Amino acid sequence: MDERKIKVLMAVIHSYISSPMAVGSRTLSKEYDLGVSSATIRNEMSDLEDLGYLIKPHTSSGRIPSDKAFRFYVNELLSQVDLSLGQEKKERTLPLDLVQGTEEFYEGVAKNLADLTKSMVYIVTPKKRDTSIHLLDLLLIEERLALVIVVGNQGVVERTLLPLEEPMTEEDLSYIADRLRKALIGLDFEQISNLKLKLSPDMVPYQDFILKVIETLAHAVYKVDEIDIYESGLINLLNYEEFQDIQIAQEIMSYMSEKDNVLKIISQIPKGEDLHILIGSENPDKILRTSSILATDYQAGDQSSGRIALIGPVRMDYRYLVRTLIDFSKELSWILGG
């Protein structure tokens, strides 16, 4: 493609990113310094349509970029951006006041990125690698409801609510927790299911509750081998004209609410790349072909990595979002020690 066609195509794309309206040659002539007449621009646009880069909607005399055009634009953009470099800024955007790696931390991370990008965001955590119990606590929520908190040796936190058959006090739970910590801290999760505790006489009255706590800990062995997915910003999609059709919005909301669908999308993106972008029709699922997905990995320690994905309209501001996503992933890796 010659330089003039590239300039015209880039102008159409920039105009369409700003406003999802079909673009005409007169608009380009007025708003962009292309150095040629409106008639020449019109001829170039006709050629670009023949080449598959522009589409002429039935209801308009103007044209809109095709997925092929956006792929060309993104490839040009990526050739100019050094993905290894982060922004030179001191301001931190992530929730440093929260315990890293906890549910609240990742929820905060997802919300921050969704607010920054005005996109839908998914944070996929690294596969949990905890093998033993590092901390155990029991808290009284209500007279007949207790909270079991267990922290693994790599920092994974699991919380479970347990109903109490008989009322207990905070002192009761504190006493039980102290005795259980002495028996269980440092024990491998895989040993819990076969554990047989010999209760002292003063612990016998709490036998049923203690068995429930042990069952809860035994179940944690399955959770520490999972990944978690945190989502934020679905409402952001509804601010784009492409998603304001009620049926389209409902279909996307229903589809994206299923964890398996999210995992399928993210697993199709190769690991080890600095950045991967799927544009419109490149998405294997039909429901996502009005969307683009940007994804990159982040590090959480020496061996484990997670993934961040943004979802927005095909006409998203790739220049801003690419830079923001890369910077954000590097900041997250820094916080998590990656």
C-alpha positions in Angstrom: 0.0 0.0 0.0 1.4 3.4 -0.9 2.0 6.2 1.6 -1.0 8.3 0.5 -3.4 5.4 0.9 -1.9 4.7 4.4 -2.5 8.3 5.4 -6.1 8.2 4.2 -6.7 4.9 5.9 -5.2 6.1 9.2 -7.4 9.3 9.1 -10.5 7.2 8.6 -9.6 5.0 11.5 -8.8 7.9 13.8 -12.1 9.5 12.9 -14.0 6.3 13.5 -12.4 5.7 16.8 -13.4 9.1 18.0 -17.0 8.7 16.8 -18.6 5.6 15.2 -19.9 7.4 12.2 -19.3 6.6 8.6 -16.5 8.9 7.3 -16.7 10.8 4.0 -14.0 12.4 1.9 -15.2 15.9 2.7 -14.9 15.2 6.4 -11.3 14.0 6.0 -10.4 16.9 3.8 -11.7 19.4 6.4 -10.4 17.7 9.6 -7.1 16.1 8.4 -4.2 17.7 6.6 -3.7 15.1 3.9 -2.4 17.5 1.3 -4.7 16.4 -1.5 -8.2 17.3 -2.7 -11.5 15.9 -1.6 -11.8 14.2 -5.0 -8.5 12.5 -4.6 -9.4 11.3 -1.1 -12.6 9.9 -2.5 -10.7 7.9 -5.1 -8.3 6.6 -2.5 -11.2 5.6 -0.3 -12.7 3.7 -3.2 -9.5 1.9 -3.8 -9.2 1.0 -0.1 -12.7 -0.4 -0.2 -11.7 -2.6 -3.2 -8.8 -3.8 -1.1 -11.0 -4.7 1.8 -9.8 -2.0 4.2 -13.0 0.1 4.1 -16.7 -0.9 4.2 -19.5 1.2 2.8 -22.7 0.9 5.0 -25.9 0.7 3.0 -27.4 3.8 4.8 -24.4 6.1 4.3 -22.3 7.6 1.6 -19.3 7.4 3.9 -17.1 4.4 4.8 -16.0 2.7 8.0 -12.8 0.7 8.7 -13.0 -3.1 8.4 -11.4 -5.6 10.8 -8.6 -5.9 8.2 -8.0 -2.1 8.5 -7.8 -2.3 12.3 -5.4 -5.2 12.0 -3.2 -3.1 9.7 -3.4 -0.2 12.1 -2.5 -2.3 15.1 0.4 -3.9 13.4 1.7 -0.4 12.4 1.2 0.7 16.0 3.0 -2.2 17.6 6.0 -1.7 15.2 6.4 1.7 16.7 5.9 0.9 20.4 8.6 -0.6 22.6 6.6 -3.0 24.8 9.6 -3.5 27.1 9.5 0.0 28.4 7.1 1.3 31.0 5.9 4.8 31.4 8.2 7.1 33.2 5.8 8.0 36.1 6.0 7.8 39.8 2.3 7.6 40.5 1.0 4.2 41.5 -2.4 3.1 40.4 -2.7 -0.2 42.2 -4.2 -0.9 45.7 -1.0 -1.1 47.8 -3.0 -0.7 51.0 -4.4 -4.2 50.5 -2.7 -7.5 51.2 -1.2 -8.7 47.9 -2.7 -11.8 46.4 -5.9 -11.7 48.4 -9.4 -11.6 46.9 -9.8 -7.9 47.8 -6.5 -7.1 46.2 -7.4 -8.6 42.8 -10.9 -7.1 42.9 -9.2 -3.7 43.4 -6.7 -4.4 40.6 -9.6 -5.3 38.2 -11.6 -2.2 39.1 -8.6 0.2 38.8 -7.8 -1.1 35.3 -11.5 -1.0 34.2 -11.7 2.6 35.4 -8.5 3.5 33.6 -9.4 1.9 30.3 -13.2 2.2 30.3 -13.1 -1.4 29.2 -14.2 -4.7 30.5 -11.3 -6.3 32.5 -10.5 -9.8 33.5 -7.6 -10.7 35.9 -6.7 -14.3 35.9 -4.6 -15.2 38.9 -1.6 -17.5 38.8 -2.2 -21.1 39.6 -2.1 -21.4 43.4 1.0 -23.2 44.6 0.4 -23.4 48.3 1.2 -26.7 49.9 0.9 -26.2 53.6 -1.0 -24.2 56.2 0.7 -21.0 57.3 -2.1 -19.4 59.4 -5.4 -20.5 60.8 -8.0 -18.4 62.6 -11.7 -18.6 63.7 -13.9 -15.6 64.0 -17.4 -15.2 65.4 -19.6 -13.5 62.9 -22.9 -14.1 64.7 -24.0 -16.2 67.6 -24.4 -19.3 65.4 -22.0 -18.4 62.6 -18.2 -18.6 62.5 -15.7 -17.7 59.8 -12.8 -20.0 59.1 -9.7 -18.3 57.7 -6.8 -20.3 56.4 -3.6 -18.9 54.7 -1.3 -21.1 52.7 2.5 -20.9 52.8 2.5 -18.9 49.5 -0.1 -16.4 50.8 -3.3 -17.8 49.3 -6.3 -16.9 51.6 -9.4 -19.0 51.8 -12.4 -18.0 53.9 -15.4 -20.3 54.7 -18.5 -19.6 56.8 -19.5 -22.4 59.1 -22.9 -22.5 60.9 -22.8 -23.4 64.6 -25.2 -25.9 66.0 -24.7 -24.5 69.4 -24.0 -20.8 70.3 -20.3 -20.0 70.9 -18.4 -17.0 72.3 -15.4 -15.3 70.8 -13.4 -16.8 73.7 -14.5 -20.3 72.7 -13.4 -19.8 69.1 -10.1 -18.2 70.1 -9.4 -21.2 72.4 -10.2 -23.7 69.7 -8.2 -21.8 67.1 -5.2 -21.7 69.4 -5.3 -25.5 69.9 -5.8 -26.2 66.2 -2.9 -24.0 65.2 -0.6 -25.9 67.4 -1.6 -29.2 65.7 -2.0 -28.0 62.1 0.4 -25.1 61.2 3.0 -26.4 58.8 1.0 -29.4 57.9 0.6 -30.2 54.2 -2.9 -29.7 52.8 -2.8 -33.2 51.4 -2.4 -34.7 54.9 -5.5 -33.0 56.3 -8.0 -35.5 54.8 -6.4 -38.4 56.6 -5.7 -36.5 59.8 -6.9 -38.1 63.1 -6.9 -35.7 66.0 -6.9 -36.9 69.5 -9.0 -34.5 71.5 -8.2 -33.6 75.1 -11.2 -33.7 77.5 -11.7 -30.0 77.4 -12.0 -30.1 73.6 -14.5 -32.9 73.4 -17.6 -30.6 73.8 -16.5 -28.9 70.6 -15.9 -32.1 68.7 -18.5 -31.7 66.0 -17.4 -28.1 65.2 -13.7 -29.2 65.1 -14.6 -31.9 62.6 -16.3 -29.3 60.4 -13.2 -27.1 60.5 -11.0 -30.1 59.5 -13.4 -30.9 56.6 -13.1 -27.2 55.5 -9.3 -27.4 55.6 -9.3 -30.7 53.7 -11.5 -29.1 51.0 -8.9 -26.3 50.7 -6.5 -28.7 49.0 -8.7 -28.6 45.9 -8.9 -24.8 46.0 -5.1 -24.2 46.2 -4.7 -26.0 42.8 -7.2 -23.6 41.0 -7.0 -20.3 39.4 -9.4 -17.4 40.1 -10.9 -14.9 37.7 -11.8 -11.4 38.7 -13.9 -9.2 36.5 -14.8 -5.5 36.4 -16.2 -3.0 34.0 -19.0 -4.8 32.2 -21.0 -1.6 32.6 -18.3 0.2 30.6 -19.3 -1.8 27.5 -22.8 -0.4 27.6 -21.4 3.1 27.1 -20.3 2.3 23.6 -22.9 2.5 20.8 -21.9 -1.0 19.6 -23.3 -2.5 22.8 -26.4 -0.4 23.4 -28.7 -2.8 21.6 -30.5 -4.6 24.5 -30.3 -8.0 22.9 -26.6 -7.8 22.1 -25.9 -6.5 25.6 -27.8 -9.3 27.3 -26.1 -11.9 25.1 -22.6 -10.6 26.0 -23.4 -10.3 29.7 -24.7 -13.8 29.8 -21.8 -15.2 27.8 -19.1 -13.4 29.9 -20.7 -14.3 33.2 -19.7 -18.0 32.6 -16.2 -18.7 33.9 -15.6 -21.5 31.3 -16.2 -19.0 28.5 -13.7 -16.6 29.9 -11.1 -19.4 30.3 -11.7 -20.5 26.8 -11.1 -17.0 25.4 -8.0 -16.5 27.4 -6.6 -20.0 26.9 -6.7 -19.4 23.1 -4.2 -16.6 23.5 -0.5 -17.8 23.3 1.5 -17.4 26.4 5.0 -15.8 26.4 4.0 -12.9 24.2 4.4 -9.4 25.5 1.0 -8.6 24.1 -1.7 -10.4 22.1 -4.6 -8.7 20.3 -7.7 -10.3 18.7 -9.7 -8.0 16.5 -13.4 -8.5 15.7 -13.7 -11.5 13.3 -10.4 -12.9 14.6 -12.3 -14.0 17.7 -13.4 -17.6 17.4 -16.7 -17.1 19.1 -19.3 -15.3 17.0 -20.7 -13.3 20.0 -17.3 -11.5 20.4 -16.9 -10.5 16.7 -18.0 -7.0 17.5 -15.2 -6.8 20.1 -11.5 -6.7 20.4 -9.4 -8.4 23.1 -6.0 -7.3 24.4 -4.2 -9.6 26.7 -0.8 -9.8 28.4 0.8 -11.8 31.2 2.1 -10.6 34.6 4.5 -12.3 36.9 3.8 -13.2 40.5 7.1 -14.5 41.8 9.8 -16.3 39.9 7.8 -19.3 38.6 4.1 -18.2 38.3 2.3 -15.9 36.0 -1.2 -14.7 35.6 -3.0 -12.9 32.8 -4.8 -9.6 32.2 -7.3 -9.2 29.4 -9.3 -6.1 28.2 -12.4 -6.4 26.1 -13.9 -3.4 24.2 -15.3 -2.4 20.8 -13.3 -3.1 17.7 -12.9 0.7 17.3 -11.1 1.0 20.7 -8.3 3.4 21.2 -5.5 0.9 20.7 -2.7 3.4 21.1 -3.8 4.3 24.6 -4.9 0.9 25.7 -1.8 -0.9 24.6 0.5 1.4 26.5 -1.8 1.4 29.6 -2.1 -2.4 29.7 1.6 -3.0 29.4 2.4 -0.4 32.1 -0.3 -1.8 34.3 1.0 -5.4 34.0 4.6 -4.3 34.8 3.4 -2.5 37.9 1.4 -5.5 39.0 4.4 -7.7 38.5 6.5 -5.3 40.5 4.0 -5.4 43.4 3.8 -9.2 43.4 7.5 -9.6 43.2 7.6 -10.9 39.6 
